[in-house]
Amino acid sequence: MVGRSFFIFHSSFCILHFFAIAVAVSAAEPLSSSELAKVRAAEAARVAAIDRVYGSVVAIFGNDRGGGGSGVLYDGAGYALTNFHVVAGAGTEGWAGLADGKLYRWKLVGMDPGGDVAIIKLEGKDRFPVAPLGNSDGVRVGDFAMAMGNPFVLAEDLRPTVTLGIVSGVKRYQPGEGGATMLVYGNCIQVDSSINPGNSGGPLFDMAGEVIGINGRGSFKERGRVNVGVGYAISIEQIKNFIPELLATKTALHGTLDATFGNRGGKVVCEQINLDAKIAELGMQLGDRLVSFDGEPIEDANEYTNLVTTIPAGWPVEVVFEHEGKRQAVWLRLPDLPYPKTKQETPVDKKPDGKKPDEKKPEGKKPDEQPKDEKQPAKDGDDDPFGETPKPSGEAPQAPEPDTPAPENEDKPKTPPGPRDPRFPDPRDPRRPGPTPMPQRPQLPQTEPGKISNLELNREQYRRILAWWAEFAGGRTAIDAAKGFTFECDVSRDGKPVGTERLTLSTDGRFRVETEIDGKRFRAGFDGTNFWSQEGDAAAAVAKPEELQAEPLAASAMMLARLLKSDGMTASLAHYELQGSDRAARQRAYRLRLSLVKDDDAFAWLSMYDASGLPMVKLLKTGIGSNGVELDAAVTYRDEREVGGVRLPHAWTVVEGLAEREKLHVVARESRAVGDIADETFAMPK
């Protein structure tokens, strides 16, 4: 969609600017009807792009309506993206305003201090307006881009402000604030669209009305904190990598190689390395050349720094390096880059308010007045994105101050003319009773980074992802109506046939798999009560589920049957959770973990988007493991086709290792829906 629109928009806007200059300079000839039509079409397209995003922009406030940042709804269930430093100033819950003029409660879901991103969830409406997420990888210098949000808390009617500019740079790097590993902007987008205090967390979007970034940082003149044409947005492609981590209710961690690199003699070489690091165990040493990282050639040390900041800890990556002239390619899961240890701040002393010392103030009271701006002036300098002096790198920032402008007298924008919302009286009105005390700075949850903080909310996401898969497959009604399926398959290795597989699945969770590979026969199944297996001519025997999971094709059959059953991925399990973000079959994925028995796990990886970037949840991979860590053997899936009204994979591959080396290919030559299946089909052979 973006690619199809760019040429039209660029041409039209160039025409618009050209004729505006021509009219201003002299009595130029009137526009022809065709030229005027192009200008009007460009204007209409720009307005349409704004309309597509407008209703989804969120004005974010704390419980007392202090602070003031922005966000954007991307999921109709109420999930919105914003900056970490916005929620750090507001706390774990508060009020959110939309362009419909209404206020909604919000609560924090997950946060990424390293990348300055957070997800909040709005409540109080069945379906919220959303803005589609675009593809920031295709953004070019010179592309038009618009920013939307709540600058200077001007949106007192809760309607956002829009600014138009161009992309000034891509793949920019901005170092961290308040600790070297926090608030790092890597591979970010630089724009000259005005990004002022309060815009933080709002969307940067293209002329197709698709979000390409989340606004976060700006450069301001020394007084007044007004943007001077240099703003930075976190790329939406980086954010997509972290969305499952945040939905898992985690404080997300970024990945690292535990090594640093520099430019030397036209090469990128290792200058420091942790000898206990995984990459060191795999053979990298000081002085080795870094050739490529995560599939991208590295020709400058900054390219590696930019790229690694966009990848979550635990993701599988390929690293190619040269040691003594010999090139080596290795795979590893990135270790986490730890945050500085955070210490809770002592509460700010407050003036007496007439309440007893042990009397609790009601929480979550709906705001009815505009708070006074308590922010102190920013330190003189060109780059102070959050209005506070960075703390020493060894100490994590406690909640940054609310994202509102400093109280400058001469430069602070004045309140816009026109009627005010009566719910929010003018804070400068002398009739306003009493001074407003300095609010206590909100505190974020002190959860261990990388760990699930709210299992109940986590499991809500887990069930939503499974519902999306069922929708992709054709809907739960169609799945239940189909009753069962059979697949007759051919098995090959390295392009050569080596056997067959017959698979029978029931939507009530039962299954039977029969293979003959390299002349060896194997059968296994679940009859609704017992698991069983049989090798060759030996007698069939009752088996434990974890024993069947050790056989990749049997484990695959078990997982497919559980997916088809309405509660198969949640009922009768020792544990289940959304583990977070991962890669599978070279794609971003939600990673689900379910334990049939304690410490013996099964995993399912489901996609997030299709090839064009639209949301799509289909099965990518299944595997087994222990204590949350998968083992080598797994099965990947592809070639989804409809059978009996249900879309199911018709080809799967047994793979090994993080590189997913292919061991066996299975392709269905015939598939059919079978309705009710006789119990004998799943019964253990006698």
N, C-alpha and C positions, 0 to 999 in steps of 0.2 A: 504494500500500500504506500509506504513511504517513498520507495524508489519511483513508482509511477507518478507521484505527485510533484517531485522535486523540480523537474524541468519546467512544468507549467508554472509553479510558484516562482521560481527564480526569474523566468522570463517576464512574468507579469509584474513582479516587484521592481525589476530593472526599468520596465516601461514606466511604472508609476513614479519612480524617483526621477527619471529622465524628464518627464513632462512637468513635474513639480518645479524642477530647476528652471526649465525653459520658460514657464509662465512667470516665475519670480524675476527673471533677469530682464525680459523685454516683452514686447507685444508679439509673442510668437503666434504662429498660425493656430487656429482652433484645432482641437483633436478631431480626427475623423471618427465616424461612428464606430468603425471596427476597432480603432485604438481605444476609444472610450469604453467600449464593451469589454476589452481586455482588462482595463484598469478596474472596472466595476466587478468583473469576475474575480480578480485577485482580492479585492476588498471582501467580497462575499465569501470566498474560500477562507480568508483569514478569520472572519467573524465565525464561520462554521467551525473552524478548528478550536477557537476559544469556547464556543458553545459546547463542544464535545467534552471539554475538561472542566468548565466553569462550576457545574453543580457538585463536582467531586472534591473541590478544594476545601480543606478544613482549617479553621482558625482554632488553635490549640491554646487552652488556658489551664492553670492549676485549679484546685478546689476553690480558691478565693478569687479566681479570675486574674491572678497575678501573672506576670510574664506576658508572653504573647509570641507564639510561633505559628508555623503552618504545617500542613500535611496534605496528603492526597489519597483518597480512597481508590484502591485497586481491586477490591473484592466486595461484591454486593452484600456480603454478610456483615460488613462494617469494618473490615480490616483496612488500615491506612498506613502508609509509609511516612516517616518523618525523620528528623535528625535525632541522634542520641543526645546532643547538647540541648535540644528543645525539651525532651522529657526529663533530662537531668535538672532542668530549671523548674519544671512543673511537678515532678513527682511521679508516682505510679498510677495516678488517676486524676481526673479533672473534668473540665467541660470543653466541649467541641462545638463550634458553630459552623453551620453550612449556609450556602447562599439562599436556602429556603427561609432564612431568618430565624431558624429554631436552634436551640441548644440541646446537645445530647451528652450523656455521660460517656466517658472513655476510660479504659484501663490499659495498662501496659501489658504487652504479650511477651516480647523479647527485645533484646537490645544488642547492638554491636558497637561498643565504645571505640574499637580500633578503626572502624570505617565510618563512624559518625552516622549510624543508621539505627532506626528502631521501628517496631511495628506496634501500633495501638489498635484497640477494637472499640468501635462506637456501639452503643446500645440504644434501644428505644425505637427501632424501625425495622420492619421485616426485610426491606430491600433498600439499600442505599445506592445512589448514583455512583458510577465508577468511571475512571479514566483508563483507557487501554495502555498497556506497557508496550513500548516500541523496541527498537533495536539500536542501541547507541554505537555499535560497531560500525555502522554505516554512516555515522555523522562526519561531515567534512568541514574544514575551515571555510568560512563564508556562508554556510547554511544559515537560514533564518531560524531563530529560536525565541520562544516566549517564556517568560517567567510569570508565575502567578502565586499570590500569597497574601499575607497580612502585614505589609511593611509599616513600621512605626505604630502598629495597632490602630491603623486608620479605619479598618473594616468594622466600624461600630454597628453597622447594620448587617454584619457578618458576610457581606459580599466581597469577594477578593479583588485585589488590584492586579492589572495585567501590564507587563512591560515587554516591548519588542526590541530585539537586537540581533546580533549575528554571533556565530561560533567563532571565537578568536583563536582558539587552539584546542587540540585534542591530545590525549595521552600526557597530560600535564601531571606534575608531581608536586604536592604541597606537604611538607613534613608535619609531624604530629605536634599537638599542643598539650601542655600539662603532662608530659610523659611521652617518650619517644615512640611508644607503641599505641598511643591513643590519638583519635581524631586525625588519622593519616588519610590524605586524599591522594590515592594513586590512580594512574590512568584516568584522571578526571577530565571534565570538559570545562574549558575556559570560555566565558561569554562576556559580551559587553552589555547584555540586558541588565537593567538595574536590579541588583540583589542587595537590598538594604536590610537592616535589622528588622526582624519579624517575617521576612521572606524565608528564613531558614526552614527547611523541611518541606517547602512547597515544590510543585512540579516545574521542571524545565521541559517544554514540549515543542514538537516540531509543527510544521505547517499542515500536517495531516491530523493533528490533534492527538498525537501519541506521546506518552511520557518517555523522554530519553535520559532523564537524570533527576536527581533530587538536589535542589539548591541548598548550599550550606555555608559557603565562605565568600567574603568579599573584601576588597581593599578599600579603605575609607580615607578621606582627607583628615587632617589632624584634628579639626574641630567639627563637631556636628555629626560625625559618623554617617555621612552620606556617600554612597557608592561613587567611585570615580571611574567606573567603566571596566573594572576587573573583578569578575565574579567566578566562582568555581562550583560545579555541580558534580555530585557522585554519579558515575555512569550507571545506567539502569542494568547493564549487563553484569556489572559487579554485584549490584543489589540482588539480582536474580539468584546468584550463587549462594547468597546468605539467607534468602527467604525461608527455606525449610528449617534452618537453624533457629531463626527467630520464632517461627511458628511452634517449634518444639519447646518454647519458653526458656531458651537458654540465653546466657550472656555469651555471645559468639566469640570464638577465637580465630585469629588469622594464622595462616601457615608460614613456615620458615624452613630453610634448609640448615639452619644453625651454622651458617657460613656467610662470609661477606666477600664481595668481589670488587675488583678495580680494573681500570684500563691500563694495559701495559703492552707496548710494542704492537699496537693494532689488534690486540686480543683482550678478551675478558678473562682474568685469571683469579683464582682463589687466593685471597690475602689473609683471611682468618678462617679457622674451622674448629668447631668443638669436636675433640677427638672421640667423645662418646656419642656423637650424632649418628643417625642412621646413614646419612650420606657418606660419612667417614668409614663406617663399617662396610659400605658397598664399594669402597676403593678410592674415593676422592681424597687428594692430599693438597697441601699448600703448593701453589704454583701451577696447579692443573688448570687447563683452559675449559671454561664453560662454553659449550657449543650451542646447546639448545635447552630450553626449559618449557615443559608442558606443551611440547609441539611447536614452540615458537623459536626461531633462530635468535641467538643473543649476540649482537655485534657491539653493544655498549653496555656498561655496567648498570646504567640507569634503566635500561630496558628490563633487566632482571628485577630491579627494585620495584619498578612500576607494576610488573606482572605479578610478582609474588604477593603484593598487598591486596590483590583482588581475589585470592583463593583461600577458602576456609581451611582451618587446620583439619587434618585427617583425610583430605582429598588425595586420591591417587594421582601421581604425576610421573612422567618420564623425564629423566635428566640424562643428557648426553654430554660427556666431558672427555677430554684428552689427557691421558697420563703418559708421559714420556713418549709422546707421538702416537700412542695407540688409543683409538677411539672406543669408548665404552658407553653402552646404553643401559641404564638401570631404572627400575620402578620402585617407588616407595610412597607410603602415606606421609604427608607433611606433618612433622611435629608442630606443636602449638607455640606461638610466640606469646610468652606470658605478659600480663599487665603488671604495672607497678602495684604493690600492695596498697590497698585503700584503708584509711583510718576514718572512722565516723567522726564527724564534726560535732563539737560541743554545741548544744542548742543556743541560739542567740537569746540573750536576756530580753525580756519584754516588760513593758511598763504594766503596773497593776491594772487589771480590767474589772475589778469588783467581784470576781468569781472566787470561790473557795479554792485553796490549793489543789484539792483532789477532785474538783469538779471538771468533768470532761466536756469539751466543746463539741457540739454535734458536727459530724463529718458530712461532707457532700452537700451542704446547703446550696441551693441554686443561687448563682451570683445575681446581685441586684444593683451593683454600683461599680464604677470603674476605679481600680486602685491607683494610688499615687505611684509615680515612677520612682522607685527606690534605687535605681542603678547609678553607680558612680561613673564619672567620666572615664573613657578609655584612655589608656596610656598613649601619649603621642607616638605616632608611628603609622606606617602605611598598611600593615597587615595585622589587624587585631580583630579576627572574625567574630569573637564572642563577647567583646567588650570587657575583657578582663586580662590582666597581665598573666602570661603563662607561668605556671608554677614550676619549680625545679623538676628536672626529668625523673628524679627518683621518687616523686610523690604524685600519685594519681590525683586529678582534679576532683574535688568534692562536687556536688551538683553545680554546674556553671550557672551564672546569674541568668535570670529570665532574658529572653532574646528581644529586648526592647532598647531603644536608643538612649544614649547618655543624656542627662538633663542639662544640655547646653542652653544658655539663654539666647545667644544671638543666632545660632544656626539650627536649633531644633524646629522641625516643621510644625506649623501651627495647626490647631484643630480645624478641619475643613468646614466651610460655611454650610448652612442648611440645618434643617431640624435634626435633633439628636434622638436616638432611641430612648424613650422614657424609662426603660428598664435600667439604663446605665447613665446616671446623672453625670454632668461635667465635674471631674474631680477638683477643678479650680473654683467651683461655685462656692462663694463664702457662706451660703446657707447650709453647706454640707456639714453635718455634725462632727466635731472632734477631730483630732489628728489621727492619722492612720499609723499604727505601730509597725515597725519593721517586721515583716513576716519571717517566721523560722524557715530557713532554707530546707527545701524538701530533701528527703533521703531516699536513695534508690535501694532496692533489695540487695542485701549483702550475700548473694548466692555465689557458689563456686563457679567460676567461668567454665563453660563447656558442659555443665550439668543441667539437667532438667529441673526447673524451679517449681513448676506447677503441673503435677502428673494429670490431674483432672482436665485441665485445659489442654494439655498435650494430647490426651486421648480423644478429646473432642476433634482436634485436627486430624488425628489418625483415622477416625471414622469418616470425616469429611473427605479425605483423600480416597478412601475405599468407595464412597458414594460417587465420587467423580469417575473412578474406574468403571463402576457399574453403568454410569451414564454413557461413557465411551463405548462400552460393550453392547449397548442397546437398551439399557434400562432394566431395573430390577424386575419389573413385571414380565418383560420378554425373557429374562434369564429363568425365572421360576416356571414360566409356561413351557419352556423347552424341555424340562425334566432331565435330559441327559444327552451325551454326545459320544461318538466313537471316532477314532482316528486310525487309519491304516497308514503306516509310515515306512519309509526307506531310511536306512542308516548308512552313512559314509564316513570315511576318514581319508583326508588328503585327496579328495575327489574320487576315491575308489569305494564301491559298495562293500559293506562288511556285515550287513544284517538287516533286521526288520524290528519294528516296534508296533504293538497294538495297544491303544490306550482307550479306556472307557471311563467316562466321568459322569457322575450324577450331581444334580444341583442340591442334593441333600447332604453332600460331603463324602459320599462313598466313591471309591475308585478301584480300578484294576489295571495293572500295567504288565505286559508280557513282552520280553525282548529275547532275541536270539542274535548275538553279536559275536563274531569270530568263532562260530560254532557252539557257543555256550548259551544255554537257556536260563532265563531268570523270570520269575513271576512274583508279584507282590500285590497287596490290596488292603482295603478296609471295608468290612461288611456292615459298618454302623456301630459295631461293638468292639471288635478286635482287629488289630493289625496282624498281618501274616505275610510270610515270604516262603519261597521255594526255589532252590537252586538245582538245575538239571533234573535228574530222576529221583533225587532225595525226597523224603516225605516233607510236605508242607508243615510249618510250625508257626505257632503264635509268636509274634515279634513285638518288641517295644518300638514306639514311634521313632525314638532317636536312632535305633538300629537301621530302620528303613531310610532315614535321612542320610546315612552314610553312602547310599547308592544314589548318584545324582539324578538318574531318570525316575527312580521311585520317589525321591524327595520332590522332584518337579511335579509329578502326578499328585502328590499329597497337597502341595501348595495350590495347584490349579483347582482341585476339588474344594479346598477351603475358600478360595476366592468366589467360586460359584455359589456356595452356600451363603444365605443371607447373613447369618451371624458366625460364619466359619472362621473369621479372622479375629473374633473377640471371645466367643463362648468356649468354656472348658479349657481355658489357657491359664498357665501359671502367671503370665505377664505379657503385656503388649504395650508398645509405645512407638511414637514417631521419633526415631533416633536423630533425625536432622537431615542435613544436606550431604550428597555424595555424587559420584559419577558412576554410571553403569552403561555399558554398550556405547561409550564415548559421548554420553549425554548427561546433562544435569538431571538429578533424580531426587525424589523423596525416598528416604530409606526407612522402612518399617521393620521393627523387630518384634517377634512373637516367640514365646517360650511355651512349648507343650508341657515340658517338665522343667523344674528349676535347673538353671545353668546350661541347658541344652537349647540352643536358639535356632530359629529359622528366620531368614531375612527375605524381604521383597523390596525391590527397587522399582519405583514407578516414575514415569516421565513427568515433566512439568509443562513442556511446550512442544509444539510440532515444529517442522522445519522452517515454517514461516514466522515462528515466534508467538503463535496463538496458543492459549492454554489448552493442553491436552494431556490427560492422564491415562497412560496405557502401561501394561506390564513390560518391563525391560529385562528383569533378571531375578532369579531366586537363588538362594544359597543357604548354607547351614554354618553353625559355629558354636562357640561356647563363651559365656560371660560377656556377651555383646560384641565379640570379635569373630568375623567370618573366617572359615577355612578356605583352602585353595579352590576346591571343586565347586562349581556353580553352573547354572544354566541361563543362557540369554535367549530372548524371544523376539520374533519378527514376523512379518508377512501376515498381518491380521486380515482375516476374511470372514464374511458373514456365513454362518451355518445355523439354520433354524431360527433366523432373526437375531442371532447373537454374534458379535465380532470377537473372534478368538484367534490366537496365534496359530499359524499352520506350519511354522518352522521354528526349531529351537536347536541350540548348540551347547554342548558341554564344553566349558572353558575352564582355564586354570590360571591362578595368579592374578595380580593386579593388572597385568598386561592383557588379561583375558585371552590367553593363547588357546586356539581352537583345538579341541581333541576329537569330538564327534559331531557330525551334522545329522539332524533328524528332519526330514521333510515329509509332510502329510501328502500322500498321493490321492487319498479319499477321506472325506469327512461327512458326517451326517448327524442330524438330530434324531433321537430314537424314542422320545416319549418315555413312558413307564418302562423300566428295565427290571427284568426278573431278578429276584433276590439271589438266585443261584449264580448269577454273573459275578457277584462280589464275594461269594462264599469261599472259604478256604478249601482247596482241593482235598479230597479224602484219599 
